[in-house]
Amino acid sequence: MLVIFGGLPGSGKTTIARALAERLGATYVRLDTIEQALRNSGMLRDEVGPAGYIAAYGIAGDNLKLGNTVIADSVNPISITREAWRQVAQRAGVSAIDVEVICSDKVEHRRRVETRQTDIEGHVNPTWDEVVTLSYENWGPGPIVVDTALKAVDDIVTELVDRLRATGPR
């Protein structure tokens, strides 16, 4: 299956996505890593545009075709990127599960954004102003929504594993 994560920067999606990938022994595909690698190549210095997503779709598709569960970690701010991830799963003949990560405590969310350190060489995390002004489309009623302000990472991951197992192949 393809587990498609999304959520604003600093919401906790990378923390949850990594922990889920580790728990499931899944392939982890992080858009920030791909985009920064493209910038570091010297070919794309500033605006990466859709190149990072397109590369991520290809990597995810290859791994899905090998029979791996893939965890896709990206902001996914617009419906077109979410639908493109679902098409990757469809082409590979596997189910796609959407997971939106939120932090309902705005004070905590801001603290995370303003204090987190980057773990990708050369990557610059967005500022709080950039996060709150980001164009982020509503997901509607479809995704599993997890709130990192309410529960610990291990509890969220345990609940996600249970829900993913219950959902199973479509």
DSSP file (Angstrom, degrees, kcal/mol; ACC not computed):
  #  RESIDUE AA STRUCTURE BP1 BP2  ACC     N-H-->O    O-->H-N    N-H-->O    O-->H-N    TCO  KAPPA ALPHA  PHI   PSI    X-CA   Y-CA   Z-CA
    1    1 A M              0   0    0      0, 0.0    69,-2.3     0, 0.0     2,-0.5   0.000 360.0 360.0 360.0 160.0    0.0    0.0    0.0
    2    2 A L  E     -ab  70  96A   0     93,-2.7    95,-2.8    67,-0.2     2,-0.7  -0.965 360.0-159.2-112.0 120.7    0.9    3.7   -0.4
    3    3 A V  E     -ab  71  97A   0     67,-3.1    69,-2.9    -2,-0.5     2,-0.8  -0.904  10.0-157.0-102.8 114.6    0.4    5.8    2.7
    4    4 A I  E     -ab  72  98A   0     93,-3.1    95,-3.0    -2,-0.7     2,-0.2  -0.814   9.1-165.4-100.1 105.3    0.2    9.4    1.6
    5    5 A F  E     +ab  73  99A   0     67,-2.9    69,-0.7    -2,-0.8     2,-0.3  -0.621  14.1 163.7 -88.6 149.3    1.1   11.9    4.4
    6    6 A G  E     + b   0 100A   0     93,-1.7    95,-3.0    -2,-0.2     2,-0.2  -0.971   9.5 120.2-154.5 163.8    0.3   15.6    4.2
    7    7 A G        -     0   0    0     68,-1.7    95,-0.1    -2,-0.3     3,-0.1  -0.724  60.3 -61.4 151.7 160.6    0.1   18.5    6.6
    8    8 A L    >   -     0   0    0     93,-0.4     3,-2.0    -2,-0.2     5,-0.4  -0.242  66.3 -86.4 -63.1 151.8    1.6   21.9    7.3
    9    9 A P  T 3  S+     0   0    0      0, 0.0    -1,-0.1     0, 0.0   104,-0.1  -0.346 117.2  23.6 -55.4 138.2    5.3   22.2    8.1
   10   10 A G  T 3  S+     0   0    0    102,-0.1   102,-0.1    -3,-0.1   103,-0.1   0.433  87.1 113.0  84.4  -0.4    5.9   21.6   11.8
   11   11 A S  S <  S-     0   0    0     -3,-2.0   137,-0.3    90,-0.1    91,-0.1   0.725  93.3-104.7 -75.1 -20.0    2.7   19.6   12.3
   12   12 A G  S  > S+     0   0    0     -4,-0.3     4,-2.3    89,-0.1     5,-0.2   0.514  79.2 132.4 109.4   9.9    4.7   16.5   13.1
   13   13 A K  H  > S+     0   0    0     -5,-0.4     4,-3.2     1,-0.2     5,-0.2   0.886  72.7  48.8 -65.5 -39.4    4.2   14.6    9.8
   14   14 A T  H  > S+     0   0    0      2,-0.2     4,-2.6     1,-0.2     5,-0.3   0.915 111.7  50.3 -66.3 -41.2    7.8   13.7    9.3
   15   15 A T  H  > S+     0   0    0      2,-0.2     4,-1.8     1,-0.2    -2,-0.2   0.929 117.2  40.0 -60.2 -46.2    8.1   12.4   12.9
   16   16 A I  H  X S+     0   0    0     -4,-2.3     4,-2.6     2,-0.2     5,-0.2   0.925 115.4  51.0 -70.8 -45.2    4.9   10.3   12.4
   17   17 A A  H  X S+     0   0    0     -4,-3.2     4,-2.6    -5,-0.2    -2,-0.2   0.914 112.2  46.6 -61.6 -43.8    5.8    9.2    8.9
   18   18 A R  H  X S+     0   0    0     -4,-2.6     4,-2.6    -5,-0.2    -1,-0.2   0.930 113.0  49.0 -62.9 -45.5    9.3    8.0    9.9
   19   19 A A  H  X S+     0   0    0     -4,-1.8     4,-2.4    -5,-0.3    -2,-0.2   0.891 112.7  48.1 -63.4 -39.1    8.0    6.2   12.9
   20   20 A L  H  X S+     0   0    0     -4,-2.6     4,-2.5     2,-0.2     6,-0.3   0.923 110.8  50.8 -66.3 -44.0    5.3    4.5   10.9
   21   21 A A  H  X>S+     0   0    0     -4,-2.6     5,-2.2    -5,-0.2     4,-1.3   0.913 112.2  47.5 -59.7 -42.7    7.8    3.5    8.2
   22   22 A E  H  <5S+     0   0    0     -4,-2.6     3,-0.3     3,-0.2    -1,-0.2   0.933 112.2  48.9 -64.1 -45.4   10.1    2.0   10.8
   23   23 A R  H  <5S+     0   0    0     -4,-2.4    -2,-0.2     1,-0.2    -1,-0.2   0.877 119.8  37.7 -62.5 -38.4    7.3    0.1   12.5
   24   24 A L  H  <5S-     0   0    0     -4,-2.5    -1,-0.2    -5,-0.1    -2,-0.2   0.577 104.7-123.6 -89.2 -10.3    6.1   -1.3    9.2
   25   25 A G  T  <5 +     0   0    0     -4,-1.3    -3,-0.2    -3,-0.3    44,-0.2   0.865  60.6 158.0  65.7  35.0    9.5   -1.8    7.7
   26   26 A A      < -     0   0    0     -5,-2.2     2,-0.4    -6,-0.3    44,-0.2  -0.453  50.7 -98.9 -92.5 161.4    8.2    0.3    4.8
   27   27 A T  E     -c   70   0A   0     42,-2.8    44,-3.2    -2,-0.1     2,-0.5  -0.660  38.1-146.2 -76.1 133.2   10.1    2.4    2.2
   28   28 A Y  E     -c   71   0A   0     -2,-0.4     2,-0.5    42,-0.2    44,-0.2  -0.918  15.5-174.2-109.9 122.7   10.2    6.0    3.3
   29   29 A V  E     -c   72   0A   0     42,-3.0    44,-3.2    -2,-0.5     2,-0.6  -0.958   4.2-171.5-120.3 112.9   10.0    8.7    0.6
   30   30 A R  E  >  -c   73   0A   0     -2,-0.5     4,-1.6    42,-0.2     3,-0.3  -0.914  16.0-156.1-111.1 120.7   10.5   12.3    1.8
   31   31 A L  H  > S+     0   0    0     42,-2.6     4,-3.1    -2,-0.6     5,-0.3   0.877  92.4  59.5 -62.2 -40.4    9.9   15.1   -0.6
   32   32 A D  H  > S+     0   0    0     41,-0.4     4,-2.3     1,-0.2    -1,-0.2   0.892 105.9  49.6 -56.9 -39.7   12.1   17.6    1.3
   33   33 A T  H  > S+     0   0    0     -3,-0.3     4,-2.1     2,-0.2    -1,-0.2   0.919 113.0  45.8 -65.3 -44.1   15.1   15.3    0.9
   34   34 A I  H  X S+     0   0    0     -4,-1.6     4,-2.1     2,-0.2    -2,-0.2   0.931 113.3  49.1 -65.5 -46.0   14.5   14.9   -2.8
   35   35 A E  H  X S+     0   0    0     -4,-3.1     4,-2.1     1,-0.2    -2,-0.2   0.907 112.2  47.9 -62.5 -41.3   14.0   18.6   -3.4
   36   36 A Q  H  X S+     0   0    0     -4,-2.3     4,-3.1    -5,-0.3    -1,-0.2   0.884 108.8  54.2 -68.3 -36.2   17.1   19.5   -1.5
   37   37 A A  H  X S+     0   0    0     -4,-2.1     4,-1.3     2,-0.2    -1,-0.2   0.897 107.9  50.9 -62.1 -39.1   19.1   16.9   -3.4
   38   38 A L  H  <>S+     0   0    0     -4,-2.1     6,-1.2     2,-0.2     5,-0.6   0.919 112.4  45.9 -63.2 -43.3   17.9   18.6   -6.6
   39   39 A R  H ><5S+     0   0    0     -4,-2.1     3,-1.7     1,-0.2    -2,-0.2   0.928 110.7  53.2 -63.3 -44.6   19.0   22.0   -5.3
   40   40 A N  H 3<5S+     0   0    0     -4,-3.1    -1,-0.2     1,-0.3    -2,-0.2   0.739  95.6  69.7 -64.0 -22.6   22.4   20.6   -4.2
   41   41 A S  T 3<5S-     0   0    0     -4,-1.3    -1,-0.3    -3,-0.2    -2,-0.2   0.700 105.6-126.9 -67.8 -17.5   23.0   19.2   -7.7
   42   42 A G  T < 5S+     0   0    0     -3,-1.7     3,-0.2    -4,-0.4    -3,-0.1   0.336  90.3  96.6  86.6  -8.2   23.4   22.7   -8.9
   43   43 A M  S   <S+     0   0    0     -5,-0.6     2,-0.5     1,-0.3    -4,-0.1   0.844  92.2  27.8 -81.9 -35.0   20.8   22.2  -11.6
   44   44 A L        +     0   0    0     -6,-1.2    -2,-0.3     1,-0.1    -1,-0.3  -0.960  66.3 168.7-128.9 111.7   17.9   23.7   -9.6
   45   45 A R        +     0   0    0     -2,-0.5    -1,-0.1    -3,-0.2     3,-0.1   0.860  68.9   3.5 -95.4 -38.7   19.0   26.3   -7.0
   46   46 A D  S    S+     0   0    0      1,-0.3     2,-0.7    -7,-0.0    -7,-0.1   0.663 120.3  32.8-113.9 -91.1   15.8   28.0   -5.9
   47   47 A E        -     0   0    0      1,-0.2    -1,-0.3    -8,-0.0    -2,-0.1  -0.634  52.8-176.2 -81.4 116.3   12.3   27.0   -7.0
   48   48 A V    >   -     0   0    0     -2,-0.7     3,-1.4     1,-0.2    -1,-0.2   0.759  20.0-175.4 -80.9 -26.3   12.2   23.3   -7.6
   49   49 A G  T >   -     0   0    0      1,-0.2     3,-0.6     2,-0.1     4,-0.4  -0.336  62.3 -23.8  62.4-144.3    8.6   23.4   -8.8
   50   50 A P  T 3> S+     0   0    0      0, 0.0     4,-2.7     0, 0.0    -1,-0.2   0.543 114.0  95.1 -78.4  -5.4    7.0   20.0   -9.5
   51   51 A A  H <> S+     0   0    0     -3,-1.4     4,-2.3     1,-0.2     5,-0.2   0.879  83.7  49.6 -56.6 -42.0   10.4   18.3  -10.1
   52   52 A G  H <> S+     0   0    0     -3,-0.6     4,-2.5     2,-0.2    -1,-0.2   0.924 112.3  47.0 -64.0 -44.7   10.7   17.0   -6.6
   53   53 A Y  H  > S+     0   0    0     -4,-0.4     4,-2.8     2,-0.2    -2,-0.2   0.922 111.4  51.5 -62.5 -43.5    7.1   15.5   -6.6
   54   54 A I  H  X S+     0   0    0     -4,-2.7     4,-1.8     1,-0.2    -2,-0.2   0.908 111.6  46.9 -62.7 -41.4    7.7   13.9  -10.0
   55   55 A A  H  X S+     0   0    0     -4,-2.3     4,-2.4    -5,-0.2    -1,-0.2   0.919 112.1  51.0 -63.7 -42.8   10.9   12.3   -8.8
   56   56 A A  H  X S+     0   0    0     -4,-2.5     4,-2.9     1,-0.2     5,-0.2   0.899 106.9  53.5 -62.8 -41.1    9.1   11.1   -5.6
   57   57 A Y  H  X S+     0   0    0     -4,-2.8     4,-2.7     1,-0.2    -1,-0.2   0.915 110.1  48.4 -59.3 -42.2    6.3    9.6   -7.6
   58   58 A G  H  X S+     0   0    0     -4,-1.8     4,-2.4     2,-0.2    -2,-0.2   0.929 112.6  46.7 -64.7 -45.5    8.8    7.6   -9.6
   59   59 A I  H  X S+     0   0    0     -4,-2.4     4,-1.9     2,-0.2    -2,-0.2   0.925 114.8  47.4 -62.0 -45.2   10.7    6.4   -6.6
   60   60 A A  H  X S+     0   0    0     -4,-2.9     4,-2.6     1,-0.2     5,-0.2   0.930 111.0  51.5 -62.6 -45.2    7.4    5.4   -4.8
   61   61 A G  H  X S+     0   0    0     -4,-2.7     4,-2.2    -5,-0.2    -2,-0.2   0.907 108.4  50.9 -59.9 -43.5    6.1    3.7   -7.9
   62   62 A D  H  X S+     0   0    0     -4,-2.4     4,-0.9     1,-0.2    -1,-0.2   0.916 113.2  45.7 -59.5 -43.2    9.2    1.6   -8.3
   63   63 A N  H  <>S+     0   0    0     -4,-1.9     5,-2.3     1,-0.2    -2,-0.2   0.857 110.4  52.6 -71.8 -35.3    9.1    0.5   -4.7
   64   64 A L  H ><5S+     0   0    0     -4,-2.6     3,-1.7     1,-0.2    -1,-0.2   0.904 106.1  54.4 -64.3 -40.2    5.4   -0.3   -4.8
   65   65 A K  H 3<5S+     0   0    0     -4,-2.2    -1,-0.2     1,-0.3    -2,-0.2   0.758 102.9  57.7 -65.6 -24.0    5.9   -2.5   -7.9
   66   66 A L  T 3<5S-     0   0    0     -4,-0.9    -1,-0.3    -3,-0.2    -2,-0.2   0.497 125.3-104.5 -81.0  -3.7    8.5   -4.4   -5.8
   67   67 A G  T < 5S+     0   0    0     -3,-1.7     2,-0.2     1,-0.3    -3,-0.2   0.540  74.6 141.2  93.3   7.7    5.8   -5.2   -3.3
   68   68 A N      < -     0   0    0     -5,-2.3     2,-0.4   -42,-0.0    -1,-0.3  -0.585  54.9-123.2 -83.4 143.4    7.0   -2.7   -0.7
   69   69 A T        -     0   0    0     -2,-0.2   -42,-2.8   -44,-0.2     2,-0.4  -0.700  33.8-151.6 -74.0 137.6    4.7   -0.6    1.4
   70   70 A V  E     -ac   2  27A   0    -69,-2.3   -67,-3.1    -2,-0.4     2,-0.6  -0.957  13.4-157.5-121.1 133.7    5.7    3.1    0.8
   71   71 A I  E     -ac   3  28A   0    -44,-3.2   -42,-3.0    -2,-0.4     2,-0.6  -0.951  13.3-159.2-106.3 116.6    5.3    6.0    3.2
   72   72 A A  E     -ac   4  29A   0    -69,-2.9   -67,-2.9    -2,-0.6     2,-0.7  -0.880   5.2-166.3-102.2 119.8    5.2    9.3    1.2
   73   73 A D  E     +ac   5  30A   0    -44,-3.2   -42,-2.6    -2,-0.6   -41,-0.4  -0.903  31.8 121.0-113.4 106.4    6.1   12.3    3.4
   74   74 A S        -     0   0    0    -69,-0.7   -67,-0.1    -2,-0.7    -2,-0.0  -0.979  69.1-109.1-156.2 161.6    5.3   15.7    1.9
   75   75 A V        -     0   0    0     -2,-0.3   -68,-1.7   -69,-0.2    -1,-0.1   0.893  39.7-167.2 -60.9 -39.3    3.2   18.8    2.7
   76   76 A N        +     0   0    0    -70,-0.2     6,-0.1     1,-0.1   -68,-0.1   0.943  15.0 171.5  50.5  56.5    0.8   17.9   -0.1
   77   77 A P        +     0   0    0      0, 0.0    60,-3.4     0, 0.0     2,-0.3   0.690  53.8  49.8 -74.9 -17.0   -0.9   21.4    0.0
   78   78 A I  S >> S-     0   0    0     58,-0.2     4,-1.4     1,-0.1     3,-0.8  -0.890  80.6-121.6-126.9 154.7   -3.0   21.0   -3.1
   79   79 A S  H 3> S+     0   0    0     -2,-0.3     4,-2.7     1,-0.2     5,-0.2   0.800 106.4  65.4 -63.1 -30.0   -5.4   18.4   -4.3
   80   80 A I  H 3> S+     0   0    0      1,-0.2     4,-1.9     2,-0.2    -1,-0.2   0.881 103.3  46.1 -63.4 -37.2   -3.5   17.8   -7.6
   81   81 A T  H <> S+     0   0    0     -3,-0.8     4,-2.0     2,-0.2    -1,-0.2   0.885 112.7  50.6 -72.2 -36.7   -0.5   16.4   -5.7
   82   82 A R  H  X S+     0   0    0     -4,-1.4     4,-2.0     2,-0.2    -2,-0.2   0.921 111.7  47.4 -64.5 -43.2   -2.7   14.2   -3.6
   83   83 A E  H  X S+     0   0    0     -4,-2.7     4,-2.1     1,-0.2    -1,-0.2   0.881 108.3  55.4 -66.3 -37.5   -4.4   12.9   -6.6
   84   84 A A  H  X S+     0   0    0     -4,-1.9     4,-1.7    -5,-0.2    -1,-0.2   0.898 106.7  50.7 -62.5 -39.9   -1.1   12.3   -8.4
   85   85 A W  H  X S+     0   0    0     -4,-2.0     4,-1.9     1,-0.2    -1,-0.2   0.925 108.8  51.8 -61.1 -43.6    0.0   10.1   -5.4
   86   86 A R  H  X S+     0   0    0     -4,-2.0     4,-2.5     1,-0.2    -2,-0.2   0.872 107.0  53.4 -61.9 -36.1   -3.2    8.1   -5.7
   87   87 A Q  H  X S+     0   0    0     -4,-2.1     4,-2.7     2,-0.2    -1,-0.2   0.854 103.7  56.5 -67.2 -34.2   -2.5    7.6   -9.4
   88   88 A V  H  X S+     0   0    0     -4,-1.7     4,-1.5     2,-0.2    -2,-0.2   0.941 110.4  44.8 -59.3 -46.9    0.9    6.2   -8.5
   89   89 A A  H  X>S+     0   0    0     -4,-1.9     5,-2.4     1,-0.2     4,-0.7   0.922 112.0  52.0 -63.4 -44.1   -0.8    3.6   -6.2
   90   90 A Q  H ><5S+     0   0    0     -4,-2.5     3,-1.1     1,-0.2    -2,-0.2   0.922 108.3  50.5 -59.8 -45.3   -3.4    2.8   -8.9
   91   91 A R  H 3<5S+     0   0    0     -4,-2.7    -1,-0.2     1,-0.3    -2,-0.2   0.827 112.1  48.4 -62.5 -31.0   -0.7    2.2  -11.5
   92   92 A A  H 3<5S-     0   0    0     -4,-1.5    -1,-0.3    -5,-0.2    -2,-0.2   0.531 114.1-119.8 -86.4  -6.0    1.1   -0.1   -9.1
   93   93 A G  T <<5S+     0   0    0     -3,-1.1     2,-0.3    -4,-0.7    -3,-0.2   0.824  72.5 117.7  74.1  31.7   -2.2   -1.9   -8.3
   94   94 A V      < -     0   0    0     -5,-2.4    -1,-0.3    -6,-0.1     2,-0.1  -0.819  67.3 -95.6-125.7 166.7   -2.1   -1.1   -4.6
   95   95 A S        -     0   0    0     -2,-0.3   -93,-2.7    -3,-0.1     2,-0.4  -0.474  29.4-144.7 -80.0 153.7   -4.3    0.8   -2.2
   96   96 A A  E     -b    2   0A   0    -95,-0.2     2,-0.5    -2,-0.1   -93,-0.2  -0.977  11.0-167.2-119.3 131.6   -3.7    4.4   -1.3
   97   97 A I  E     -b    3   0A   0    -95,-2.8   -93,-3.1    -2,-0.4     2,-0.4  -0.982  11.5-145.7-121.1 124.6   -4.4    5.7    2.2
   98   98 A D  E     -b    4   0A   0     -2,-0.5    46,-2.8   -95,-0.2     2,-0.4  -0.750  15.3-175.3 -90.9 133.1   -4.4    9.4    2.9
   99   99 A V  E     -bd   5 144A   0    -95,-3.0   -93,-1.7    -2,-0.4     2,-0.5  -0.972   6.2-164.6-129.4 116.6   -3.2   10.6    6.3
  100  100 A E  E     -bd   6 145A   0     44,-2.7    46,-2.5    -2,-0.4     2,-0.5  -0.891   8.6-154.8-101.0 126.9   -3.4   14.3    7.2
  101  101 A V  E     + d   0 146A   0    -95,-3.0   -93,-0.4    -2,-0.5     2,-0.3  -0.879  18.7 173.6-103.6 127.5   -1.3   15.4   10.2
  102  102 A I  E     - d   0 147A   0     44,-2.8    46,-2.7    -2,-0.5     2,-0.4  -0.874  29.3-148.5-126.4 161.4   -2.4   18.5   12.1
  103  103 A C        -     0   0    0     -2,-0.3     6,-0.1    44,-0.2    44,-0.1  -0.905  12.6-171.9-126.5 101.8   -1.3   20.2   15.3
  104  104 A S        +     0   0    0     -2,-0.4     2,-1.0     1,-0.1     3,-0.1   0.671  68.1  82.8 -71.9 -16.8   -4.5   21.8   16.8
  105  105 A D     >  -     0   0    0      1,-0.2     4,-2.8    -3,-0.1     5,-0.2  -0.778  63.6-168.9 -89.7 101.1   -2.5   23.7   19.4
  106  106 A K  H  > S+     0   0    0     -2,-1.0     4,-2.6     1,-0.2     5,-0.2   0.827  84.5  54.2 -64.4 -33.3   -1.4   26.8   17.5
  107  107 A V  H  > S+     0   0    0      2,-0.2     4,-2.2     1,-0.2    -1,-0.2   0.932 112.9  43.2 -65.3 -44.3    1.0   27.9   20.2
  108  108 A E  H  > S+     0   0    0      2,-0.2     4,-2.5     1,-0.2    -2,-0.2   0.903 112.6  53.2 -66.3 -41.8    2.7   24.4   20.2
  109  109 A H  H  X S+     0   0    0     -4,-2.8     4,-2.3     1,-0.2    -2,-0.2   0.942 110.6  46.8 -59.5 -47.4    2.7   24.4   16.4
  110  110 A R  H  X S+     0   0    0     -4,-2.6     4,-2.6     1,-0.2    -1,-0.2   0.910 110.0  53.6 -61.5 -42.3    4.4   27.8   16.2
  111  111 A R  H  X S+     0   0    0     -4,-2.2     4,-1.4     1,-0.2    -1,-0.2   0.923 109.4  49.0 -58.4 -44.7    7.0   26.7   18.9
  112  112 A R  H  X S+     0   0    0     -4,-2.5     4,-1.7     1,-0.2     3,-0.4   0.933 112.2  47.4 -60.2 -47.4    7.8   23.6   16.8
  113  113 A V  H  < S+     0   0    0     -4,-2.3    -1,-0.2     1,-0.2    -2,-0.2   0.911 115.6  44.8 -61.2 -43.2    8.2   25.6   13.6
  114  114 A E  H  < S+     0   0    0     -4,-2.6    -1,-0.2     1,-0.2    -2,-0.2   0.660 121.7  35.5 -79.9 -15.5   10.4   28.3   15.3
  115  115 A T  H  < S+     0   0    0     -4,-1.4    -1,-0.2    -3,-0.4    -2,-0.2   0.548  85.8 111.6-115.7  -8.6   12.7   25.9   17.2
  116  116 A R     <  -     0   0    0     -4,-1.7     2,-0.3    -5,-0.2     9,-0.1  -0.368  55.9-139.1 -74.7 147.9   13.2   22.8   15.0
  117  117 A Q        -     0   0    0     -2,-0.1     2,-0.2     1,-0.0    -1,-0.1  -0.782  21.0-114.5-100.4 145.1   16.5   22.1   13.5
  118  118 A T        -     0   0    0     -2,-0.3     4,-0.1     5,-0.1     3,-0.0  -0.529  18.3-166.4 -77.3 147.2   16.9   20.8    9.9
  119  119 A D        +     0   0    0     -2,-0.2     2,-0.5     2,-0.1    -1,-0.1   0.183  68.2  82.8-115.2  13.5   18.2   17.3    9.4
  120  120 A I  S >  S-     0   0    0      3,-0.1     3,-2.2   -88,-0.0    -2,-0.1  -0.978  88.6-114.2-121.1 120.0   18.8   17.8    5.6
  121  121 A E  T 3  S+     0   0    0     -2,-0.5   -81,-0.1     1,-0.3     3,-0.1  -0.292  99.2   6.7 -57.1 125.3   22.1   19.4    4.7
  122  122 A G  T 3  S+     0   0    0      1,-0.3    -1,-0.3    -4,-0.1     2,-0.2   0.215  95.8 131.6  89.4 -14.5   21.4   22.8    3.0
  123  123 A H    <   -     0   0    0     -3,-2.2     2,-0.6     1,-0.0    -1,-0.3  -0.503  44.0-153.7 -75.8 137.7   17.7   22.7    3.7
  124  124 A V        -     0   0    0     -2,-0.2    -1,-0.0    -3,-0.1    -3,-0.0  -0.958  14.3-135.1-112.6 119.6   16.1   25.8    5.2
  125  125 A N        -     0   0    0     -2,-0.6    -7,-0.1    -9,-0.1     2,-0.0  -0.390  30.0-102.4 -68.9 149.2   12.9   25.3    7.2
  126  126 A P        -     0   0    0      0, 0.0    -1,-0.1     0, 0.0     2,-0.1  -0.330  33.9-116.0 -69.2 154.9   10.0   27.7    6.6
  127  127 A T     >  -     0   0    0      1,-0.1     4,-2.0    -2,-0.0     5,-0.1  -0.367  29.0-104.9 -80.2 168.0    9.3   30.5    9.0
  128  128 A W  H  > S+     0   0    0      1,-0.2     4,-2.7     2,-0.2     5,-0.2   0.914 123.1  53.9 -60.7 -42.6    6.1   30.7   11.0
  129  129 A D  H  > S+     0   0    0      1,-0.2     4,-1.3     2,-0.2    -1,-0.2   0.893 108.3  49.6 -59.8 -39.2    4.8   33.4    8.7
  130  130 A E  H  > S+     0   0    0      2,-0.2     4,-0.5     1,-0.2    -1,-0.2   0.872 111.2  50.0 -67.0 -36.3    5.5   31.2    5.7
  131  131 A V  H >< S+     0   0    0     -4,-2.0     3,-0.9     1,-0.2    -2,-0.2   0.944 112.0  45.5 -67.1 -47.7    3.6   28.3    7.3
  132  132 A V  H 3< S+     0   0    0     -4,-2.7    -1,-0.2     1,-0.2    -2,-0.2   0.704 116.4  45.8 -73.9 -17.6    0.5   30.3    8.2
  133  133 A T  H 3< S+     0   0    0     -4,-1.3    -1,-0.2    -5,-0.2    -2,-0.2   0.437  83.9 121.5-101.4   0.2    0.4   32.0    4.8
  134  134 A L  S << S-     0   0    0     -3,-0.9     2,-0.8    -4,-0.5    -3,-0.0  -0.397  72.3-117.2 -62.5 133.5    0.9   28.8    2.8
  135  135 A S        +     0   0    0     -2,-0.1     2,-0.5     2,-0.0    -1,-0.1  -0.655  45.0 172.9 -73.5 111.7   -1.9   28.0    0.4
  136  136 A Y        -     0   0    0     -2,-0.8   -58,-0.2   -58,-0.0     2,-0.2  -0.953  21.2-144.4-131.5 110.6   -3.2   24.7    1.8
  137  137 A E        -     0   0    0    -60,-3.4     2,-0.1    -2,-0.5    -2,-0.0  -0.474  26.7-103.6 -78.8 143.2   -6.4   23.2    0.4
  138  138 A N        -     0   0    0     -2,-0.2    -1,-0.1     1,-0.1   -59,-0.1  -0.372  20.1-145.0 -62.0 138.4   -8.8   21.3    2.6
  139  139 A W    >   -     0   0    0      1,-0.2     3,-0.6    -2,-0.1    -1,-0.1   0.662  32.2-145.8 -79.9 -16.7   -8.6   17.6    2.2
  140  140 A G  T 3   -     0   0    0      1,-0.2    -1,-0.2     2,-0.1     0, 0.0  -0.429  49.2 -39.3  77.8-160.8  -12.4   17.1    2.7
  141  141 A P  T 3  S+     0   0    0      0, 0.0    -1,-0.2     0, 0.0    -2,-0.0   0.481 115.2  84.3 -82.4  -1.8  -13.8   14.0    4.5
  142  142 A G    <   +     0   0    0     -3,-0.6   -44,-0.2     2,-0.1    -2,-0.1   0.875  67.2  76.3 -75.8 -42.3  -11.4   11.4    3.1
  143  143 A P  S    S-     0   0    0      0, 0.0     2,-0.5     0, 0.0   -44,-0.2  -0.201  78.8-111.2 -78.8 161.5   -8.2   11.2    5.0
  144  144 A I  E     -d   99   0A   0    -46,-2.8   -44,-2.7     2,-0.0     2,-0.5  -0.780  40.6-149.3 -75.4 126.9   -7.3    9.7    8.4
  145  145 A V  E     -d  100   0A   0     -2,-0.5     2,-0.4   -46,-0.2   -44,-0.2  -0.907  15.5-173.0-107.8 127.0   -6.6   12.8   10.5
  146  146 A V  E     -d  101   0A   0    -46,-2.5   -44,-2.8    -2,-0.5     2,-0.7  -0.969  12.0-151.7-119.5 136.2   -4.1   12.6   13.3
  147  147 A D  E >>  -d  102   0A   0     -2,-0.4     3,-1.3   -46,-0.2     4,-0.9  -0.909   4.8-167.1-109.9 110.1   -3.6   15.4   15.8
  148  148 A T  T 34 S+     0   0    0    -46,-2.7   -45,-0.2    -2,-0.7    -1,-0.1   0.548  84.5  66.9 -76.3  -6.5   -0.1   15.5   17.2
  149  149 A A  T 34 S+     0   0    0    -47,-0.4    -1,-0.3     1,-0.1   -46,-0.1   0.657 104.7  43.7 -81.8 -15.9   -1.1   18.0   19.9
  150  150 A L  T <4 S+     0   0    0     -3,-1.3     2,-0.3     1,-0.1    -2,-0.2   0.716 114.8  30.8-103.8 -24.0   -3.3   15.4   21.5
  151  151 A K  S  < S-     0   0    0     -4,-0.9    -1,-0.1     2,-0.0     2,-0.1  -0.929  77.5-101.2-139.9 158.7   -1.3   12.2   21.6
  152  152 A A     >  -     0   0    0     -2,-0.3     4,-2.4     1,-0.1     5,-0.2  -0.392  38.9-111.0 -74.2 156.0    2.2   10.8   21.8
  153  153 A V  H  > S+     0   0    0      1,-0.2     4,-2.8     2,-0.2     5,-0.2   0.918 116.8  51.5 -54.3 -50.1    4.0    9.7   18.6
  154  154 A D  H  > S+     0   0    0      1,-0.2     4,-2.3     2,-0.2    -1,-0.2   0.881 110.7  48.9 -59.2 -38.9    4.0    6.0   19.7
  155  155 A D  H  > S+     0   0    0      2,-0.2     4,-2.3     1,-0.2    -1,-0.2   0.912 112.0  48.3 -67.2 -42.3    0.2    6.1   20.4
  156  156 A I  H  X S+     0   0    0     -4,-2.4     4,-2.6     2,-0.2    -2,-0.2   0.931 113.0  48.0 -62.4 -45.2   -0.5    7.8   17.0
  157  157 A V  H  X S+     0   0    0     -4,-2.8     4,-2.8     2,-0.2    -2,-0.2   0.911 110.3  51.5 -65.0 -42.1    1.6    5.2   15.2
  158  158 A T  H  X S+     0   0    0     -4,-2.3     4,-2.1    -5,-0.2    -1,-0.2   0.924 111.9  47.0 -59.6 -44.7    0.0    2.3   17.0
  159  159 A E  H  X S+     0   0    0     -4,-2.3     4,-2.4     2,-0.2    -2,-0.2   0.902 112.0  50.7 -64.4 -40.8   -3.5    3.6   16.1
  160  160 A L  H  X S+     0   0    0     -4,-2.6     4,-3.0     2,-0.2     5,-0.2   0.925 108.5  51.3 -62.8 -44.1   -2.4    4.2   12.4
  161  161 A V  H  X S+     0   0    0     -4,-2.8     4,-2.5     1,-0.2    -1,-0.2   0.928 111.3  48.6 -58.5 -45.1   -1.0    0.6   12.2
  162  162 A D  H  X S+     0   0    0     -4,-2.1     4,-2.0     1,-0.2    -1,-0.2   0.910 113.5  46.4 -61.0 -43.3   -4.3   -0.7   13.5
  163  163 A R  H  X S+     0   0    0     -4,-2.4     4,-2.0     2,-0.2    -2,-0.2   0.890 112.0  50.5 -68.4 -38.6   -6.3    1.4   11.0
  164  164 A L  H  X S+     0   0    0     -4,-3.0     4,-2.7     2,-0.2    -2,-0.2   0.911 111.4  48.2 -65.7 -41.4   -4.1    0.5    8.1
  165  165 A R  H  < S+     0   0    0     -4,-2.5    -1,-0.2    -5,-0.2    -2,-0.2   0.889 112.1  49.5 -64.8 -38.2   -4.4   -3.2    8.9
  166  166 A A  H  < S+     0   0    0     -4,-2.0    -1,-0.2    -5,-0.2    -2,-0.2   0.839 112.1  48.6 -69.5 -32.7   -8.2   -2.9    9.2
  167  167 A T  H  < S+     0   0    0     -4,-2.0    -2,-0.2    -5,-0.1    -1,-0.2   0.931  87.9 163.9 -72.3 -46.4   -8.4   -1.0    5.9
  168  168 A G     <  -     0   0    0     -4,-2.7    -2,-0.1    -5,-0.2    -3,-0.1   0.089  49.7 -19.0  57.2-173.7   -6.2   -3.6    4.1
  169  169 A P              0   0    0      0, 0.0   -75,-0.1     0, 0.0    -4,-0.0  -0.339 360.0 360.0 -63.6 142.0   -6.0   -3.9    0.3
  170  170 A R              0   0    0     -2,-0.0   -76,-0.1     0, 0.0    -2,-0.1   0.413 360.0 360.0 -97.7 360.0   -8.8   -2.2   -1.6
